[in-house]
C-alpha cells in the first residue's frame, strides 16, 4: 500500500508518516520501482497503535519506548499523565472562570478588561492589604462579578479583609445569597461559618429565608449566627435557638440582646417569656444557666416574666436569687418612674406630679 492510501485509511497525513519514519516509529516495508514507499498491513496496525497512545497524551518518544521495549511498564507513565492532565484541567478551569467573570462584568473596552483582571488578581493576592483594597474597589471603582466576591469571602481567613468582602458583597445588590448558600453545606466548618456571616449581612428577603433554613443546620455555630441575625430582623422563629444559646452559654449576651429586640412585639414577648420559664423549670438546668436565664428575663415585659422573677428571687442558689431580686427592683423602679408624668400646674393648684411622686414613694 502506498503512502497516499495509508494516509487516507489511517487519517495520518503523508507528512506525519514521513516524520514517523524519520524517528524510527514506522518503517515502510520497501519501495516501488518508482521509489514510492510501500506499507504492509503490520505497518498500518502499528500506525493505529501509535495514534492510540498519542491520544492518551504520550510523547512520540514515550510511544516508541512503549512499542519497542518489551520491559516497558506503563504504570508510572500513566500516573504521571494523570497528574499532568489534572493540572491542565485545573489551569483551564481557572482560565474559564476568569473569562466568565470578565464577561459578566460587561466591560466597555479593553481598559475595563484590564482593570477587572487586575482586581481579580488582587483578590487572590498573598497580601491582606491588597485583598482588602480590592474588596473596597469592587464597590467604589471597578464592578466585580458576585461569584468572585463569594469565592473570596468563603476562602478569606483575615478578619479585616473578610469584613470588607462581606460589606462589598452586601453592597453589590446582586444575587449573592444564593451563591453563599452552597457554603452552608461545605464539609469545612470555617467555610460554613463564613457563609452564614456573609448571608447575615445581606438585607434582602432571600437572605432572611436562608437564615431561617439555617436554624436547622447540623452545625451549632451556623445555627447561632443565623439566630442572632434573625433576631435583629425581628423574626420570631429564632427564639428557641436564642434560648438554647443562653442555656448553653454560647454568645449568651448577644442572644439575650436579640431576645430583647424581639420582645418589642407583645405577642413575641409572651412567647419569649414562656420559653425562658419553661427552661427554668427544666430539672437539668444548672444554677449558672438559671442565672443567665434570669438576666435574659430583665428586658422581657409582661406578667409571665414578673412571676418568674419573683419565683427566682427565692431560688436555692443565692447568686440566682440575688440576680432575680435585683432585676425585680429595677423593673419596679422603671414602672414607678413611668407613673410620674409632668403636668401643667394651674395657679393655686397643688402639683399633680408631686402628688404622684408621693404616692409612688409610699
C-alpha positions as CSV (number, residue, x, y, z in Angstrom):
1,X,0.0,0.0,0.0
2,X,1.4,3.4,-1.0
3,X,1.8,6.3,1.4
4,X,-1.3,8.1,0.0
5,X,-3.5,5.1,0.6
6,X,-2.2,4.7,4.1
7,X,-2.8,8.4,4.8
8,X,-6.4,8.1,3.6
9,X,-7.1,4.9,5.6
10,X,-5.4,5.9,8.8
11,X,-6.2,9.6,8.9
12,X,-2.5,10.4,9.4
13,X,-1.1,12.8,6.9
14,X,1.7,11.8,4.5
15,X,3.9,14.4,6.0
16,X,3.4,12.9,9.5
17,X,4.0,9.4,8.2
18,X,7.4,10.6,6.8
19,X,8.1,12.2,10.3
20,X,7.3,8.9,12.0
21,X,9.7,7.2,9.6
22,X,12.5,9.7,10.5
23,X,12.0,8.9,14.2
24,X,12.1,5.2,13.6
25,X,8.5,4.7,14.6
26,X,7.2,3.2,11.3
27,X,9.5,1.9,8.6
28,X,8.0,1.1,5.2
29,X,8.5,-2.5,4.2
30,X,10.1,-1.3,0.9
31,X,9.8,0.9,-2.1
32,X,8.3,0.5,-5.6
33,X,10.4,0.6,-8.8
34,X,9.4,4.2,-9.0
35,X,10.8,4.9,-5.4
36,X,7.4,5.2,-3.6
37,X,7.1,3.9,-0.1
38,X,5.2,0.7,0.4
39,X,3.5,-0.2,3.7
40,X,2.3,-3.6,4.9
41,X,-0.7,-4.5,7.0
42,X,1.6,-4.7,10.0
43,X,2.8,-1.1,9.3
44,X,-0.8,0.1,9.3
45,X,-1.6,-1.8,12.5
46,X,1.5,-0.1,14.1
47,X,0.3,3.3,12.9
48,X,-3.0,2.8,14.6
49,X,-1.2,1.8,17.8
50,X,0.9,5.0,17.6
51,X,-2.2,7.1,17.3
52,X,-3.9,5.3,20.2
53,X,-1.0,6.0,22.5
54,X,-0.7,9.6,21.3
55,X,-4.4,10.1,22.2
56,X,-3.5,9.4,25.8
57,X,-1.1,12.3,25.8
58,X,2.2,10.3,25.3
59,X,5.0,12.0,23.6
60,X,6.4,10.3,20.4
61,X,9.5,9.3,22.4
62,X,7.3,7.5,25.0
63,X,5.3,5.9,22.2
64,X,8.4,4.5,20.7
65,X,9.5,3.1,24.1
66,X,6.1,1.6,24.8
67,X,6.0,-0.2,21.4
68,X,9.7,-1.3,21.1
69,X,10.7,-2.0,24.7
70,X,9.3,-5.4,25.9
71,X,10.1,-4.5,29.5
72,X,8.3,-1.1,29.4
73,X,6.0,-0.7,32.4
74,X,3.1,1.8,31.8
75,X,2.0,2.3,35.4
76,X,4.4,5.1,36.3
77,X,4.0,6.9,33.0
78,X,0.2,6.7,33.2
79,X,0.3,8.1,36.8
80,X,2.4,11.0,35.5
81,X,-0.1,11.6,32.7
82,X,-3.0,11.6,35.1
83,X,-1.2,14.3,37.2
84,X,-0.4,16.4,34.1
85,X,-4.0,16.1,32.9
86,X,-5.4,17.2,36.3
87,X,-3.0,20.2,36.4
88,X,-4.0,21.1,32.9
89,X,-7.7,20.8,33.7
90,X,-7.3,23.0,36.8
91,X,-5.5,25.6,34.8
92,X,-8.1,25.6,32.0
93,X,-10.9,25.7,34.6
94,X,-9.3,28.7,36.3
95,X,-9.0,30.5,32.9
96,X,-12.6,29.7,32.0
97,X,-13.8,31.0,35.3
98,X,-11.8,34.2,34.9
99,X,-13.1,34.7,31.4
100,X,-16.7,34.2,32.5
101,X,-16.3,36.7,35.3
102,X,-14.9,39.3,32.9
103,X,-17.8,38.7,30.5
104,X,-20.3,39.0,33.4
105,X,-18.8,42.4,34.3
106,X,-19.6,43.6,30.7
107,X,-16.5,45.9,30.3
108,X,-17.0,48.7,27.8
109,X,-13.5,48.3,26.4
110,X,-10.1,46.7,26.9
111,X,-9.2,49.2,29.6
112,X,-12.1,47.9,31.6
113,X,-11.0,44.3,30.9
114,X,-7.5,45.1,32.3
115,X,-9.0,46.8,35.4
116,X,-11.1,43.7,36.1
117,X,-8.2,41.3,35.6
118,X,-6.0,43.4,38.0
119,X,-8.8,43.4,40.6
120,X,-9.3,39.6,40.3
121,X,-5.6,39.1,40.7
122,X,-5.6,41.4,43.8
123,X,-8.4,39.4,45.4
124,X,-6.1,36.4,45.1
125,X,-3.0,38.2,46.4
126,X,-1.0,36.9,49.3
127,X,-1.1,40.4,50.8
128,X,-4.0,41.0,53.1
129,X,-3.8,44.7,52.4
130,X,-4.0,44.2,48.7
131,X,-7.1,41.9,49.1
132,X,-8.8,44.5,51.3
133,X,-8.2,47.3,48.9
134,X,-9.5,45.1,46.1
135,X,-12.7,44.4,48.1
136,X,-13.3,48.1,48.6
137,X,-12.5,48.9,45.0
138,X,-15.1,46.3,44.0
139,X,-17.8,48.7,45.2
140,X,-16.2,52.1,44.7
141,X,-14.3,51.7,41.4
142,X,-14.5,48.6,39.3
143,X,-17.5,46.3,39.5
144,X,-16.5,42.7,40.2
145,X,-18.8,39.7,39.4
146,X,-20.6,38.5,42.5
147,X,-19.2,35.0,42.0
148,X,-15.6,36.3,42.6
149,X,-16.7,38.1,45.8
150,X,-18.4,35.0,47.1
151,X,-15.4,32.8,46.3
152,X,-13.1,35.3,48.0
153,X,-15.2,35.7,51.2
154,X,-15.6,32.0,51.7
155,X,-11.8,31.5,51.5
156,X,-10.7,34.6,53.4
157,X,-9.1,34.0,56.8
158,X,-8.1,37.6,57.7
159,X,-10.9,39.1,59.8
160,X,-10.4,42.7,58.4
161,X,-10.4,41.5,54.8
162,X,-13.4,39.3,55.4
163,X,-15.3,42.2,56.8
164,X,-14.5,44.3,53.8
165,X,-15.6,41.4,51.5
166,X,-18.8,40.9,53.3
167,X,-19.6,44.6,53.0
168,X,-18.7,44.6,49.3
169,X,-21.0,41.6,48.8
170,X,-23.9,43.2,50.6
171,X,-23.4,46.4,48.6
172,X,-23.3,44.6,45.3
173,X,-27.1,44.3,45.1
174,X,-26.8,41.1,43.2
175,X,-27.9,37.5,43.9
176,X,-25.0,36.7,46.4
177,X,-27.2,35.0,48.9
178,X,-27.9,32.0,46.7
179,X,-24.3,31.5,45.9
180,X,-23.3,31.8,49.6
181,X,-26.0,29.1,50.4
182,X,-23.7,26.5,48.9
183,X,-21.1,27.3,51.6
184,X,-23.6,26.4,54.3
185,X,-23.3,22.8,53.2
186,X,-19.5,22.8,53.0
187,X,-17.6,20.0,54.8
188,X,-15.3,22.6,56.2
189,X,-16.6,24.2,59.4
190,X,-14.8,27.5,58.8
191,X,-16.4,27.9,55.3
192,X,-19.8,27.3,56.8
193,X,-19.2,30.0,59.4
194,X,-18.0,32.5,56.7
195,X,-21.1,31.7,54.6
196,X,-23.7,32.3,57.3
197,X,-21.9,35.5,58.5
198,X,-21.9,36.8,54.9
199,X,-25.6,35.9,54.4
200,X,-26.4,37.7,57.7
201,X,-25.1,41.0,56.2
202,X,-27.3,40.8,53.1
203,X,-30.6,42.7,53.9
204,X,-32.9,41.1,51.4
205,X,-35.7,38.6,51.8
206,X,-33.8,35.8,50.1
207,X,-31.1,36.1,52.8
208,X,-33.7,36.0,55.5
209,X,-35.2,32.8,54.1
210,X,-31.8,31.2,54.0
211,X,-31.2,32.2,57.6
212,X,-34.5,30.6,58.6
213,X,-33.4,27.4,57.0
214,X,-30.0,27.6,58.7
215,X,-31.8,27.3,62.1
216,X,-31.9,23.6,61.5
217,X,-28.3,23.3,60.2
218,X,-26.4,20.5,61.8
219,X,-23.6,23.0,62.6
220,X,-24.2,24.6,66.0
221,X,-22.2,27.7,65.0
222,X,-24.2,28.2,61.8
223,X,-27.5,28.0,63.9
224,X,-26.2,30.5,66.3
225,X,-25.2,33.1,63.8
226,X,-28.5,32.6,61.9
227,X,-30.5,33.1,65.1
228,X,-28.7,36.3,66.0
229,X,-29.2,37.7,62.6
230,X,-32.9,36.8,62.6
231,X,-33.3,38.4,66.0
232,X,-32.2,41.8,64.6
233,X,-34.6,41.3,61.8
234,X,-37.4,40.6,64.3
235,X,-38.1,37.0,63.1
236,X,-39.6,35.1,65.9
237,X,-38.5,31.7,64.6
238,X,-35.1,32.4,66.1
239,X,-36.5,32.4,69.7
240,X,-35.9,28.7,70.6
241,X,-32.3,28.8,69.3
242,X,-31.6,32.0,71.1
243,X,-32.8,30.5,74.4
244,X,-30.6,27.4,73.7
245,X,-27.6,29.7,73.3
246,X,-28.3,31.3,76.7
247,X,-28.6,28.0,78.4
248,X,-25.5,26.6,76.8
249,X,-23.5,29.8,77.3
250,X,-22.8,30.4,73.6
251,X,-22.8,34.1,72.8
252,X,-25.4,34.3,75.6
253,X,-25.1,38.1,76.0
254,X,-25.7,38.6,72.3
255,X,-28.6,36.1,72.3
256,X,-30.2,38.0,75.2
257,X,-29.9,41.3,73.3
258,X,-31.6,39.6,70.3
259,X,-34.5,38.4,72.5
260,X,-34.8,41.9,73.9
261,X,-35.2,43.3,70.4
262,X,-37.8,40.6,69.5
263,X,-39.7,41.4,72.8
264,X,-40.8,44.8,71.4
265,X,-43.6,42.8,69.9
266,X,-46.0,42.0,72.8
267,X,-47.1,38.6,71.2
268,X,-43.5,37.6,70.8
269,X,-42.6,38.9,74.2
270,X,-45.0,36.5,75.8
271,X,-43.6,33.6,73.7
272,X,-40.1,34.5,74.8
273,X,-41.1,34.7,78.5
274,X,-42.9,31.3,78.2
275,X,-39.8,29.8,76.6
276,X,-37.4,31.1,79.3
277,X,-39.7,30.0,82.1
278,X,-40.0,26.5,80.6
279,X,-36.2,26.2,80.5
280,X,-36.1,27.4,84.1
281,X,-38.5,24.7,85.1
282,X,-36.3,22.0,83.4
283,X,-34.8,19.8,86.1
284,X,-31.4,19.6,84.5
285,X,-30.9,23.3,84.2
286,X,-27.9,24.2,86.4
287,X,-27.6,27.3,88.6
288,X,-25.3,29.2,86.2
289,X,-27.8,28.6,83.4
290,X,-30.7,29.8,85.6
291,X,-28.8,32.9,86.4
292,X,-28.3,33.7,82.7
293,X,-32.0,33.0,82.1
294,X,-32.9,35.3,84.8
295,X,-30.7,38.0,83.3
296,X,-32.3,37.5,80.0
297,X,-35.8,38.0,81.6
298,X,-34.7,41.5,82.6
299,X,-35.7,43.1,79.3
300,X,-38.8,40.9,78.6
301,X,-42.0,42.7,79.6
302,X,-45.2,41.0,80.9
303,X,-46.7,39.3,83.9
304,X,-45.2,35.9,83.0
305,X,-41.7,37.4,83.4
306,X,-42.6,39.2,86.6
307,X,-43.9,35.9,88.2
308,X,-40.9,34.0,87.0
309,X,-38.5,36.6,88.6
310,X,-40.5,36.5,91.8
311,X,-40.0,32.8,92.0
312,X,-36.4,33.0,91.2
313,X,-35.9,35.6,94.0
314,X,-36.4,32.6,96.3
315,X,-34.1,30.3,94.4
316,X,-32.0,27.9,96.4
317,X,-28.9,29.3,94.7
318,X,-28.0,32.6,96.3
319,X,-26.5,34.1,93.1
320,X,-29.7,33.3,91.2
321,X,-31.9,34.7,93.9
322,X,-29.9,37.9,94.2
323,X,-29.9,38.4,90.4
324,X,-33.7,38.0,90.2
325,X,-34.2,40.3,93.2
326,X,-32.0,43.0,91.7
327,X,-33.8,42.7,88.3
328,X,-37.2,43.0,90.1
329,X,-36.1,46.1,91.8
330,X,-35.0,47.6,88.5
331,X,-38.3,46.7,86.9
332,X,-40.3,48.1,89.7
333,X,-38.3,51.3,89.7
334,X,-39.0,51.7,85.9
335,X,-42.7,51.2,86.5
336,X,-42.8,53.8,89.2
337,X,-40.9,56.2,87.1
338,X,-43.5,55.7,84.3
339,X,-46.3,56.7,86.7
340,X,-44.7,60.0,87.3
341,X,-45.6,62.3,84.5
342,X,-45.1,66.1,84.3
343,X,-48.2,68.2,84.2
344,X,-49.2,71.8,83.8
345,X,-49.8,73.4,87.2
346,X,-52.7,75.8,87.4
347,X,-52.5,78.8,89.7
348,X,-53.4,77.8,93.2
349,X,-53.4,74.0,92.4
350,X,-51.3,71.5,94.2
351,X,-48.8,70.0,91.8
352,X,-50.2,66.7,90.3
353,X,-46.7,65.4,89.7
354,X,-45.8,65.9,93.3
355,X,-48.8,64.0,94.4
356,X,-48.0,61.1,92.1
357,X,-44.4,61.1,93.3
358,X,-45.6,60.9,96.9
359,X,-47.9,58.0,96.0
360,X,-45.1,56.2,94.3
361,X,-42.8,56.7,97.3
362,X,-45.3,55.2,99.7
